Amino acid sequence: MSKKRVAVIFGGRSGEHRVSLFSAASVMEALDREKYEVIPVAITQEGRWFLGLEPQKLLAGEPPEAAGRPVVPVADPTCGGLAPLKEGCVDAGELVAVDVAFPVLHGTFGEDGTVQGLLELAGIPYVGSGVLASAAGMDKVMMKTVFAQHGLPHARFVSFLRREWERDRETVLREAESLGYPLFVKPANLGSSVGVSKARDRRELAEAIELAAAYDRKIVVEEFVDAREVEVSVLGNDDPVASLPGEVIPLNEFYDYEAKYTEGRSRLVIPVDLPEDTTGKLREYAVRAFKALDCAGMARVDFFLRKKDGAVLINEINTIPGFTRFSMYPKLWEASGIPYPELLDRLIELALERHAEKMKNRTTYHP
């Protein structure tokens, strides 16, 4: 049996660029080379695509031109691959064919439906959610709106645009303060806690909004919930299943960037010992959230378990969760009986399955 050619796409124009490199390195190391021919595809922070550039080389600061070959994805489904560039133009004579793409991109221009749309145009099967779910899952305001429509409980929040903040700060501050201090302030379209701050008073709130506004034009302010942070992994397409839940115990004040990606700055309890009905509710809500956004392949759903009454509140969904060796998504599936290499196999199978299902759709109409 011939090997499947898997293009692992990583990096990207995002504040989570480095996180993506760490995740991609773990994925590429774990992919079975007896089954797959792994094709590294790096996207620089400037948005240039390079074939054959390993994530470790980017992390080491090596110039991409020295270790990779510039390419562009071909938005033509009859090609199904990547075209090298020759003197700035497409060299279609040396097309690199791809059987399936594995985007390991976090944040904007990768997890938000943009790369997914490009792969859709190119007719290349890919791991993970489609354009709609990726976009809605990245935008915290749209995500929470969809969850509310589907009866999924969540913390109170307000949102506003950067322009509204610049135009009338007093009104924005008053609206945010209506939730009561302390508050969490976040860019609407980033993950990995990039640009996230906790505000205890008006001065810290204004500073936090300024920071979040540096990363996105849309800002979210959420009420503080005194809660345990619990996460559930979801796997599947139309019939998804949920893993056992795990708990994150950050050693920092909250689960920030350092706590997520620095060994020893947080503790993961997998699986977490919870009452049977609470575990059941977490897994049910995780699947409901996955279906509400029409996700595919994988997602990690993050919850608050409120300390005062045990209420389960959904925080957010991540359509391309972290895949580093510290990451919760693969660890939860390992605890649920699916080891890392098998998990990657299943994700690739799900990508091909979803592509085959979409190919059943008619794209012509003859009345």
C-alpha positions, 0 to 999 in steps of 0.5 A: 500500500502506498503511503499517504502524502500528509502536508503538515501546515504550521506557523502562520500570521498569528500571535500563536505562531511559536505555539504552532511550531511546538505543536507541529513538531510533536505531530510530525514526530508521532506520525507513522512513517510506515503509513505517511510521507510527511511534507512539512509546510511552514508559513512564516509570520509574514505569510510566506509558505515554504516547503520542507522547512522543519518547525525546529529550524524556524524555532532556531531562527534559521532563515526560511529561504536557507532551509525551505522552498517557497510554494503557494497552494493552488486553488484549483481542485484539478491540481490538488497540491502545492506549486513551487515558486520560480523567480516569484511566479508559479512553477506549475511543472513541479507540482507537489501532490498532497493527499491530505493536509493537517493544519496545525495552526493556532489563531488568526489566518489558520484556525479561523477558516482562512486556510480551510477556505483555501484548502476547500478551493484546492479540493484537498482533504484536511484535518479539522473543522470547515470554514464555518465552524473554524470561523465561529469557533475562533470568534468568541462573540459568535461562539457564545451567541451560538451556544446561547441559541443552543441552550448551553450555559455560559458566563455573562459577557459584553463585547465591543469594537476597538473603534467604539473604545477609541470613540467613547471609553467612558461608555465602554468602561461603564458597560464592562463594569456592570458585570462586576469586578474582577473581569477578564478581558480578551481579544475576540479572535485569539487563543492560547491566552494571548492578550488576555488580562485580569482586571480588578479595578478601572485602571487595570480594566483600561490597560487590559482593553488596550492590550486586547485591542492591540491584537483584535478589533473586537474585544470581549469582557467576561465576568469572573467565575470562581471555578475549577477549569475542566476540559473535554476533548471531542473526536469525530464528524457527524457522530462525535464522541467525548473523552473523559474530562481533565482539570487544569490547575494553573500555578499562575493566577490564571491559565495564561500563556506561560502556564499553558506552554511552560513545563511546571507552570500548571498541573493537569489532572487526567482524568479528574475525579468528579461525580458521575452526573457532572462527568456525564453533563460535561461530556454531553455539553462538549458534544452539543457544543461541537455539533452546534458549531458543525465542527469536524475532526477534533475540538477541545471544549473548555468549561468552568465548574463553579465552586459555589454550586457545582454548575457547569458553564461552557467557556469556549471551544478550540477547533485546533487545540494544542498538540504539544507534549504538555497539551490537554487534547491528546492527553485526554484521549490517551487517558480515554484509551486512544494513544497519540499515534492512533489519534493522528491516524483517526484524525486523518481518516476523519478528514478523508471521510469528511471530504468523501462525504462532501464530494457527494454534493452536486455542484451543477444544476440543470433544471 
